[in-house]
Amino acid sequence: MKKVILFCICLLFSSYSFSQGTAGESAKYENRILIDMPTAGILEKGFVGTTSDVLPGGALIEILEVGAFDNISFGISYGGSNIIGAGYPGWYKYPGVNFRFRLFNESFGMPALTFGFDSQGKGPYFDSSGRYAIKSPGFFSAVSKNFAFMGFFSVHGTLNYSLENKDGDNYVNLSLGFEKTIGASLSVIGEYNFAFNDNNTKYFGDGNGYLNMGLSWVMGEGFTLGFDLRDLLNNQKWSPTTADRSIKIEYIKNIFK
């Protein structure tokens, strides 16, 4: 109980401090991924971002991104299952790559529009089916729009086509998401992946889609910590548990400073 009270005090204090991460009203950088869903956010030119995704089953994914040019970024990722814990790690067969190009910046009447590619899925990789437990986005287009509402309220939509279609589920997919700021340094985020490309097999999606919710909190300059609850609708057939718990740690820095 004391730890819970201390954590709440830290959150309250942080809402009155400066924010230089990707959460809260004073966020300095754009959110590029809510939980699993890409947004229209992009790293500015000259910035580098690193993200550590700590997932159930000891899975760990490390992501490195670079803002190479105005409205263009690229990155690489790698990880595996059972990295944290005991036993033999299940390293992914290939590293993931990602690329983003923002065609339109957000304006008063129009959302931001970004096209990209991301080959990094989540969870264990199943060689027999040629896919991750949570498929990678593959080719995607994303729109994002911010509104002033008791801070900020952001809405996001993504269409994607994953190249992990060896299982025969090769439909275009749709995801919707939101972010609501709470004070200067805290945000509540949520997303729903309709999983049109993951509902027609015996072992994976059950047809409910993936509902994920989380909290993002700026800990310090450039650092953002995320606590996520994933698959709240228990869509994963391969996993007997509900509401996977995961942690995300992100750091962004201007390499010219």
N, C-alpha and C positions, 0 to 999 in steps of 0.2 A: 504494500500500500504506500509506503514511504517513497518507493521508486516512482510510482505513478504520479504522486503529488509533485515530486521534484521535476519529472518530465513536463507536467502541465505548467509549472512555474517557468521552466526554460522556454516553453512555447510562448507564454504570455510576455516574457521579457523580450523575446526575439521580435515580437510584433511591433515593439517600439524602437528597435534598432535598425540600422541601415541594412538593406538587402541587396546583395550583388550576385544572386544565383538565378535560378529559373522558376522561383516560386514567390507568391505574394505580390502585393500591390507595387512594391519597389523593385521588382525583378529587373535585372539589368540585361539578361539574355533570354532569347526565345526558347520555349519548350519545343523540342524537336520530336520527341516521342512521349506520349502520355504514360502508358504502361507497356503495352505491346504495339500500340497503334501509331504509325507515323502521322505527324501534323505537317502544316506548311511552314513551320519554323525552320530556320537555317542559321548556321554559324556565320558571323560577320567575317569579312576578309581580315586575315592576320590573327585569328583566334584559334586555339586548339582546345578540344574538349575530350576528356576521358570519362568513361562510364563503366562501373562495375555492377553487374547484375548478379545477385546472389539468390538462387532459386531453389525450390524443393529438390530433395534427392542429392544434395551437395553440389548441384550444378552451379557453375561460375562462368560468366561471359565477360570478357574485357573488350571494350570498344574504344578506338582512337579515331577522332575526327578532326579535320582541318578545314578552316575557311580559306579556300585557295584564292578565290576571286570574288568580286561583288556578286552576290546571289548565287554562288556556286561553292559547294563543299563536297568533300569525299572522305572516306574512311575505311578502316579495316577492323575486323573483329575476330576473336577466337576464344574457344573455351571447351567445355565438356561437362559431362555428368559425373557425379561422385568425386568431384575435385576436392571438396571439403568433406572430411569424414574419414572412414576407414575403408580398406579394400582398394581394388585396382581402378584408377580413373578411366572413364570412357571418353577419351579425347575425341573431338569432332574430326571427321575425315578431312575436311577442307576449312580454311578460314573463310569468314564472310566478308563481303565487300558492300559498301554503300556509296551512293552518289545522289546529290540533290541539285536541282536547278530551279530557282524561283522565277517564274515567268512574270508574275504581277505581285507587287507589294500591296499591302492592305491600304485602302483609302476609306474615306468616310462612308461611301455607299457600296464598296466592293470588298470581298474578302481577299486575303493573300492566296495565291495559287502556286503550288510547287509540284514539279514532276521529279520522280526519282526511282532508284532501284536499291533494294536491300535484300541480300541473300542469307541474312542471319536469322535462323529460327530459334526457338526456345525449348529447353528441356532435353531429354535424351534423343539421340538420333537413331532411327530404325533403318538399318541397311536393307532389310528385305522389302521395305516399302519406299525407300529412297526419300525419306522426309523426317523432319523434326516432329516432336510431339505437338508443338505449336508451330505451324508452318511459317516460313519466312514471308514477308510481304511481297517479295519479287518486285515487279514493276508496279508503281503506284502513282496516283495523282491525289493531292490533298489540298483542301481549302480550310482556312482558319479565319475567324472574325472575332474581334474583341468588342465588348460593350461595357460602358460605365454603369455599374449596378452595385451599390454598396461596396465599392472597390472596383473590381473587374470581373466580368463573366465572359468566358471564351467558349465558342462552339467550334467543333471540328468535324470534318467529314473526309473519308478516304475511300477511294476505289482502288483495288489492287488485283493483280494476277500473279500468283505464285508459280514459280517454275518447278515446285515440288508436286508434280501431278502424275507420278508413276502409279499412284493408288487409284487413278481414274477419276478423282474429284478435281476437275480442272476448270471450274467455273470462275467468272469474275466475282470478286467479293466486295462487300460493303462494310464499313465500320463508322460508327458515330461516337463522338466523345465531347466532354466538357471539362472546363477548369473554372473553379470559383475561388477567388482570393479571400483570405481571412487575415486582415492586418497586413503588415508590411512584408512578412517573411513566410507565411503559411498559405498553402493552397490545398483544396480538396479536388481530386480529379476522378473521372469515371469514363468508362468506354464500354461500348457493346459491339462486339464483332459478330456479324450475322453468320459467319462461317459457312457461306454457300459452297465453299470449296473444301469443306471438312465435315460433311453430314451424310455421306453416302457409302461409308465403309463399315466393316464389321468391328473394327478394333479401336477406332479413334472417336470422332465427333458423334454425339448422340442426337443432333438436330436442334439442340437448345440454344446454340450460339455461346459465345464467351462473354460473360459480364465480369468486369474488373473494376475495383474501386481502390483509391489510395490517398495518402497524404504526402505532400512534399514540403520540406522545411529547409530554409536556408540556414546553415550552421555558421557560416563565416564567408569571407570574401571568396567568391567563386565556387564555394562548396554547397551542394544541395543533397539532402538525404531524403529518400523516399521509402515509405512503408506501404506495401501493396497487398491487397487480397484479390486473388485471381481465380477465375472459374467459379464464381458464386452460384451458377446454375448447374454445377456438376455435369458439365458437358463431356468431360474426358472419360471415355470408356476404359482406357488403359490404366487409369489411376483410381483406386478405391476411395480416395479422400476427397473432401469438398473444401473449397476456399483455401487454395494454396497460399502460403504466406511467403513473401519475398521482400528483399531489401535492395535498393538502388542507391549507389553513391556516385555523384557526378562532380567533376571539377572542370572549370573553364578558365582559360588564361589568355591574355593578349601576349603573344610571343615577341612583340616589338617593345614591350615595357619591362 
